[in-house]
Each structure stands twice: as C-alpha cells, then as structure tokens.
Amino acid sequence: MFLVTICTDNRHPWFSLHPTLADDAAAIIVGLADARQTTLHAWCVMPDHVHFLLEDADLTGYVRVFKGSLTPRARRIDPHRRLWQRGFHDHAPRHGERLVDVTRYVFGNPVRSGIVAEAAKYRWSGSGTWPDRRDWV
C-alpha cells in the first residue's frame, strides 16, 4: 500500500481554475483503478496536487497511465503550460501507521486547506474501498 502525491508543474492550481479537469482526474482515478483491479482506499484532487492511497502491483505504471491520460485534456485547455511536475512522491505507511489515519489525512486535505468545512462535502475525493469513509474525518 502506498500514499502517492502528484503535484502540478510549479504548483499551478489547474484543478481549481478548471473544475472540468478535476472531474476528468476523478473519473480517470476511479476508472483506472477498476480497469487495473487496484485497491483504491482513498483519493483526493486538490487545486495543485492529487493524492491516492492505493494498492497496485505496478505503482509507477498506475501513475504513468494516470498522468498520461489527463495531460492531453489539460493541453486542450492551455497548450503552453505543463500539467505535471516530473515524478511523484510515494510513501509506504510505516509499521504502526494505521490505514484509517492515512485515509483521514487524504480526506482531511481540503478541510486543512480551508476549501471546505467538512470532508464529506468535498466533490473531488472518494474511496473505492469505503464509499462513505469521507464522513470519518
């Protein structure tokens, strides 16, 4: 299991400026997990980054396909701006880090950022494992 963070290039707020791109990102995250039979514990699309908490046999492959699927959509919006920073950050929860705590971190991101008051009200997050888990934050 890994917590993955993918940042936009220069932390440009692509997803808050272009909500349809955030919708596309959410659809790709869920659809890709279904297609790859990935266990998707939690995900969240923030203005300038994306988080996944997932189990996939090929983490790099999942990220590559996700980024590659969304990039052409961003180019149609702004062909002169890069969407992604190179690479991504991944973190394997350490011994003693509970799944519920890492999930709360992912779902709590828009709350901590002041975007919403309650995680359950944030449009661009979810879980393939626990559909109502956002209520736990």
C-alpha positions as CSV (number, residue, x, y, z in Angstrom):
1,M,0.0,0.0,0.0
2,F,1.3,3.5,-0.9
3,L,0.2,7.1,-0.4
4,V,1.1,8.9,-3.6
5,T,1.3,12.6,-4.1
6,I,1.5,14.0,-7.7
7,C,2.0,17.8,-8.0
8,T,1.2,20.1,-10.8
9,D,4.0,21.9,-12.5
10,N,5.1,24.9,-10.4
11,R,2.1,24.1,-8.2
12,H,-0.2,25.8,-10.7
13,P,-3.8,25.5,-9.4
14,W,-5.1,23.7,-12.5
15,F,-7.9,21.9,-10.8
16,S,-9.4,24.9,-9.1
17,L,-9.1,27.0,-12.2
18,H,-10.6,24.3,-14.4
19,P,-13.2,22.2,-12.5
20,T,-13.9,20.1,-15.5
21,L,-10.3,18.9,-15.4
22,A,-10.7,18.0,-11.8
23,D,-13.8,16.0,-12.8
24,D,-11.7,14.3,-15.5
25,A,-9.0,13.5,-13.0
26,A,-11.5,11.9,-10.6
27,A,-13.0,9.8,-13.4
28,I,-9.6,8.6,-14.5
29,I,-8.6,7.8,-11.0
30,V,-11.7,5.6,-10.4
31,G,-11.8,4.1,-13.9
32,L,-8.1,3.2,-13.9
33,A,-8.4,1.5,-10.5
34,D,-11.3,-0.5,-11.8
35,A,-9.5,-1.5,-15.0
36,R,-6.3,-2.5,-13.2
37,Q,-8.1,-4.1,-10.3
38,T,-6.3,-1.7,-8.0
39,T,-7.5,-1.3,-4.4
40,L,-8.2,2.4,-4.1
41,H,-8.6,3.2,-0.4
42,A,-8.7,7.0,-0.8
43,W,-8.1,9.7,-3.3
44,C,-8.4,13.5,-3.4
45,V,-7.9,16.0,-6.2
46,M,-6.6,19.3,-4.7
47,P,-6.1,22.6,-6.6
48,D,-2.4,21.8,-7.3
49,H,-1.9,18.2,-6.5
50,V,-3.5,14.8,-6.3
51,H,-3.3,12.1,-3.5
52,F,-4.0,8.4,-3.9
53,L,-3.9,5.7,-1.2
54,L,-3.8,2.5,-3.1
55,E,-2.5,-1.0,-3.6
56,D,-1.4,-1.8,-7.2
57,A,1.1,-4.3,-8.5
58,D,2.8,-1.6,-10.5
59,L,2.6,1.7,-8.8
60,T,4.8,3.5,-11.4
61,G,2.6,2.1,-14.1
62,Y,-0.6,3.4,-12.4
63,V,0.9,6.9,-12.1
64,R,2.2,6.9,-15.6
65,V,-1.2,6.0,-17.1
66,F,-3.0,8.5,-14.9
67,K,-0.7,11.4,-15.8
68,G,-0.6,10.4,-19.4
69,S,-4.4,10.1,-19.6
70,L,-5.0,13.6,-18.1
71,T,-2.2,15.5,-19.9
72,P,-3.9,15.8,-23.3
73,R,-7.1,17.2,-21.7
74,A,-5.0,19.9,-20.0
75,R,-3.2,20.7,-23.2
76,R,-6.6,21.4,-24.8
77,I,-7.2,24.0,-22.1
78,D,-3.8,25.6,-22.1
79,P,-1.4,24.2,-24.7
80,H,1.5,26.3,-23.4
81,R,1.5,25.2,-19.8
82,R,2.8,21.9,-18.4
83,L,0.4,20.0,-16.2
84,W,2.7,17.9,-14.1
85,Q,5.9,18.1,-12.2
86,R,8.3,15.3,-13.1
87,G,8.0,12.2,-11.0
88,F,5.8,11.8,-7.9
89,H,6.2,11.2,-4.2
90,D,5.2,7.9,-2.7
91,H,5.1,6.8,1.0
92,A,4.6,3.3,2.3
93,P,2.9,3.6,5.6
94,R,5.3,2.6,8.4
95,H,4.7,0.0,11.0
96,G,2.2,1.4,13.4
97,E,0.6,3.9,10.9
98,R,-3.0,2.9,10.7
99,L,-4.9,2.8,7.4
100,V,-7.7,4.9,9.0
101,D,-5.2,7.6,9.9
102,V,-3.7,7.8,6.4
103,T,-7.2,7.8,5.0
104,R,-8.2,10.7,7.3
105,Y,-5.1,12.6,6.1
106,V,-6.2,12.3,2.5
107,F,-9.8,13.2,3.1
108,G,-8.8,16.0,5.5
109,N,-6.6,17.8,3.0
110,P,-9.4,20.1,1.6
111,V,-10.5,20.8,5.2
112,R,-7.0,21.7,6.3
113,S,-6.6,23.9,3.2
114,G,-9.8,25.8,4.0
115,I,-11.6,24.8,0.9
116,V,-14.5,23.1,2.7
117,A,-15.5,22.8,6.3
118,E,-16.4,19.1,6.1
119,A,-14.5,16.5,4.1
120,A,-17.8,14.8,3.1
121,K,-18.8,17.9,1.2
122,Y,-15.7,17.9,-1.0
123,R,-16.6,17.0,-4.5
124,W,-13.2,15.6,-5.7
125,S,-12.4,12.8,-3.2
126,G,-13.6,9.3,-2.7
127,S,-12.8,5.7,-1.9
128,G,-13.2,2.5,-3.9
129,T,-13.0,0.5,-0.7
130,W,-15.3,2.5,1.6
131,P,-17.7,4.8,-0.2
132,D,-18.8,6.7,3.0
133,R,-15.3,7.0,4.5
134,R,-15.1,10.8,4.0
135,D,-17.6,11.0,6.9
136,W,-14.9,9.7,9.2
137,V,-12.9,12.9,9.2
